[in-house]
Amino acid sequence: MSRLSDLPLRIKFFGLMSLLLLVLLVVTGIFTYQRQQSLIVQFAIDNARTFAKELVETREYMSSVVKDEPEHNYNLVPQVVATQVARLVTQNSKFYVRQVSLRYRNPQNSPDPYEKAQLEKFRHNPPREVYDIVDTGGSELFRYMQPMLATASCLNCHGPFETAPDFVKERFPPGHYSYNYHIGEVIGAVSVTIPLKDLYAQLGVNFALDMAARTAIFLIVVTVMALIMSREIVAPVRMLSETITRVTRTGDFSEKLPRRSNDEIGKLIGAFNEMMDELSRRTVQSHESEERYRKFIEVAASAIVTFLKDGRIVIANHKAETLLGRSRQDLLGDNIFDYLEGGPALKEKLAGGQIPAEATSIQRVIKLGRAIEVEMVLTASQTDRDPMFTAIFREHAEV
């Protein structure tokens, strides 16, 4: 498996940007979902508050205008009217609205455990409203309750038994807990219930649409950035890399790259072109210098051999061919130490750096099985890579 550092620049950039944008997409998706969830809960609160207010106002209005009509038509009882109005208003919605009381007359108004607990709290210090998300074990419900306080008109039916209308006395005998309320006392509450799955159904649709739009934008951004990255950065860098590899292989410093911009990539290409010009100039100078050196040693009266630190011969003149008994083509690449009786000792000195810039010594050169005593002048020069040595041989005498 390739290491990350070995992957192409385009893949690393594209992968990194995709990862960052993907993380951003997920984070914004979470925030969006939470925000939409909060908005839906607020929507439920606002609607529940409106339904409760309408129900309370309907009941209070009926209590204030209705006189003897309920004795002839029970459906005109304020509580019954409010219940029917709430049912009609919410029949096509996800809201379930009803009136509940601890001292109810209609069994349909009996509170469930949650409503009963809230009504118990209302008895002591009734708040303006209360709402919660309740887990029922199988599902979650949004619950909202708004207390209803007894008014003077409410006491017409819920005050003392003696002052209650006859149709109430006939239905609820003395001692029934629905009597003897006082003004300002909590007489009941409006209860609103909504299954959260119904609320979140729309949330899921909205969230899916929102994420689809964000994903489309994410893909567009990644694609555009990948194209820009490939055109403006990856392609020039790849072209530069391929050119450097080719120049290294061929040694042709005349090749230039087109510069299309003045940004960092453009400056890099400009610097590369300037480097090619300088290398080309130095190469020409080096070739000219080598050519002058070769011509110089060819006309020299002594044998001249230039070799590297390991002894490998790189330059030899015609006199060296005569001295060593081999052609120049055969000498190039041979080891100079193989032609000297004191070659191993000289090799150790060169390896240890013991040879000064110029030294003269007597050496015995082996030529075609014979030893020839020569005077050797050895000079050292430093190149860009390894030191280079030049040996000048003057034939001394045969032994």
N, C-alpha and C positions, 0 to 999 in steps of 0.2 A: 504494500500500500504506500502510495506517494505521500511524502511529508507535505504539510501546508506550504512550506517555503519553496518547495520544488514545483508547485503548480504554476501555470501561466498567470501573468498579471491580470489578464482579462477575467479569468475564472475567479481569482481571489477577490478582485474588486466587485465583480457581479455578485459573488456569494456573500461578501460582507455587506454590501448595500441591500441585498435581498433580506439578509438576516435582520439588519437594523430596521428596515421598513416593515418586515413581518412583525417584529416586536412592537413597533409603533402601531401597526394595525391592530394587534391583539390588545394592547393597552388602551387605545382609543375605543376599541370595541367594548371593552369592559366598562370604561367610563360612560360610553353612550348607553349601554344597557342599563347601568345603574341610574343614569339620569332619566331615561325613559321610564324606568320602573318607578322612580320618585315622582315623575310627572303623572303617571297613571294613578298612583296612590293619591296624589293631590287632586286629580280629577274626581276620583271616587269620593274624597272628603267633601269637595265643593258641591258635588251633586247630592250627596247624602244630606249635607247641611241645608241645601235648598228644599229637598223633599220634606225634611223634618220641619223646617220653618213653615212651609205651605200647609202641612198637616196641623201644626199647632195653631196657626192663624185661622185655618178653616174651623177647627174645633172651637176656638175662642169666639169667632164670629157667630157660629151657630148658637153657642151658649148665650150670646148677648141678644140675639134677635128672636130666637124661638121662644114661644110662650106656652100655649096649651096644645100646640100641634102634635107633639109626640104621644099625647094621650089617645089620639085617634090614628096616628101613623107612627109606629115604632121606628121606622126607617129614618124619621126626622130627629131622632135623638142625636145630639152633637157628636158623641163618640162614634155612633154608627155611621153618621154622614162622613166624618173624617176618615174612618176606615175604608169606606167605599171609594172616597175620592183618591186616597192613597193607592188603592188597588187599580183604579182606572188610570191614574197617572203613570204608574210603573208597569202596566201589564205588558208593554212591548219592550221593556228594558231588562237589564240583568240585575236590577235592584229589587230586593224583597223588603217591603216596608210594612210595619205594623205598629200598633200601640200595645204596650205591655204595662202591667202594674202588679205590685205585690198584693193588692187588695182588689183584684179584678172581679167583674161581674160576668163578663163573657169568657167562657173557658178558652176561646181562641186567643185571648189576651194574656194567658198565663205565661210567665217568663221561663225561658230555658236557663240552665245553670249560669251561663255567662251573663245573661240579662239580670238574673236574680242577684248575682254578686254586685253588679253595677248599681242596681236599685238600692241595695243595702247601703252602698257608699253614698248614694244621692241623699239618703235620709238625713245625714248629719251635715254635710257641707256640699250641696249640689254644685258641680262645675257647670260651665256653659255648655260643654260637650265633652265626649270621650270617644276615642276610636283606637282600635287595635287590629293586628293581624293574628288570628287565632288558628292554631293547628288542631284540627278535630280528629287527628289520627290517620284519616285517609286523604284529607285534603285541607287546604288552607282557606280561611274565610276572612274577608274584610268586615269588621264589625264597627258600627257607629251607633251611638246613643245620645239623645238630647233630652234632658229632663223636662217634664211638664209640671208647672206649678198651679196649684188650685187658686182660682179667682172667685170673686163674689158670685158670678153666674154659675160657676161649677158647683157651688154649695147648694144651689136649688135642688139638685138631685143627690149630692154627696154630703150634704150637711146632716143635721139631726133627722132621725126617722120621722119625727112628728111633722116637719115642714116639707117633706118630700112629696112629690106628686103622687096621685093615687096609683097610676100605672107602674110607678117604681115600687110603691109599698106592696102592690099585689105580687110582684116578681121577687122582691127581696125583703124578707121578714125582719122584724126588729132584732138587733144584735148582729146583723150581717156586717162583716168587716169593711164593706164598701161605704159605710156611713161615717159621720163624725170627722170629716176633714176640716182643716182650718185654712184660711187664706194664707198663701205663700208656702204651704206644705207641698212636698213632692207627691203628686197624685198618680204619676206614672211617667212613662218616657216613650219617645219615638225611637224605634229600633230599626236600623237599616243593615241588611246583610247582603254581601256580594261574594260569590265564589271567585277566588283569585284566578283560577284557570280561565274564567271568562274574561277577566280583565287582561290577563297576560296573553290571551290568544291574539289580540291585536298587537300587543307588544312584540310577539314573535314575528308577525308579518312585517311590522315596521323595522324591527331589528334586522331581519333577513334582507329587506330592501336596502337598508342603510349599509350593511356589510357588503352587499353585492356592489353598491356604488363605490365604497371605499376600496374594495378589491380591484375593481376595474381601474380606478385611479392609481392604485399601487402598481398594477401591471404596466400601465402606460408610463408611469414615472421610471420604473425599472428598465423598461425597454428603451425609452428615450435616453436615459443616462448610460445604458450599455452601448447604444449607438454612438453617443458623444464620446464616451470613454474609448471605444474601439477606434474611432476616427482621429481623435485629437491626441490620444496618449499611447494606446497599445500599438497602433499601426506605425507611428514614427519610431517608437522604442524598438519594435521588432525589426523594422528596416535598418535602424542603427546597429542592432545586434548582429544581423545577418551580414551587414557590410563589414563590420569589424572582424567577424569570423573569416570572411572572404579575403580581406586585406592581409590578415595574419597568415592565411594559407598561401596566397599568391605573392605577397610582398609588393603589390601594386598600390602605390600611394596616390595615384592620380585620380582615383574615384572620389566623387563628391556627392553629397546628398542635397536635395532641394530643400530650401528653408522657406516655410510658408507662413511663419508667424514670428512674433518677437517675445513670446512668453517663455517660460522655463524650458519647454521642449525645443522651441526655436533657438534659444541661446545654446542649448546643449548641442544641437546640430551644427550651429555656427562654430562652436568650439571644436567640434569634431573636424569640420572642414579646415579650420586653421591648423589643427594638429596634423592633418594629412599634408597640408602645404609645407609645414615645418619638417615633417619626416621625409617628404619628397626632396626638399632642399638638402637636408643632412645626408640623405642617401646618395644624392648626386655628388655632394662633396666627398663623402666616404669613398665612393667608387673612383672619383678623380684622384683622391689621395692614394688609394691602393694601386691605381694604375701608375702613378708617378713612382711609387715605391717599387713596383715590379720592374719598371724600366730602369730605375736606379740600380737595383741589385743585379740586373742582367748585365750591366756594363761594368759591374764591380770586378776587381781582379781576384777577390777571395770568394770562397764558397760561403754562401749565406743560407741559413735555415731558420725559419720562424715556426715555433711550435707552442702548444698550449701547456698548461701546468701538468697534465697527465702524460705529456711527451708526444702527443699526436701532431705530426707535421702538417702545417697548413700552407706554407709557402717555401719554395726552394728554387734557387737559380741554376743556371747551366753549370757553373763551377761546382755546385753541390752534387749534381749528377755525376760529374767526373770523379769527384772525391769519393763518393759513397758507392760508385759503381752501379747505379741503378738509374732508370729513366725518371723524369720528373713525375709522370703519371703514377709510377710505382711507388715513388717516395711519399706522395700526398696521402695522408692517412696512416702511414707507418709510424712506428714509435721511435723517436730519436735515441732513446736510451738503449735500444737494441743494437745500435751502431757504435756505442762507446763502451770500452772495457770498464770504465768507471761510471757507467750509466746508473746502476742501482744506487750508488752513493750520491750521485748528483740528484737523482729523483727524490731521495730522502731529504736532501738539503732544500730542494724546491718546495716539497710538501711542508717542511718546517719553517719556511719563510726565511732561510738563512742567507739567501743570495742577495747582495746589495744591488743597487740600480745598475752597476756595471762591474764586472769581475773578469780577470784574465787568469787562465790556467792552462796547463799542458794536459792534453788528453790523447788517448790512443784510440784511433778510429779503425774499426775492423772493415776491411775492404776485400771482398772475395777471398776470405780466409786468411788475409794478411793483416798485420797490425801496422798502422801508419801513425807516427807521432806528429801531432799538430798542436799549434797554439790556438786556443779557443778564447774569444772575447764574448762574454755572455752579458746581454743587457735585458732588463725587465721593463715592461710597460703595462699599465692598467687599462683594461677595456671596460665596457659597460657591464660585462658579465664576469669573466675570469681573467686573471693575469695572463699576459702573453710574453714569450721570451724569444729573443733573436740571438742566434749563435753565429759568429763569424770565424771561419776556420782558415788558418794559414798553415800550409804544409811545411813541416819542420824537417823531417828526415825519415827515411825508411829504416826499419830495424828487422 
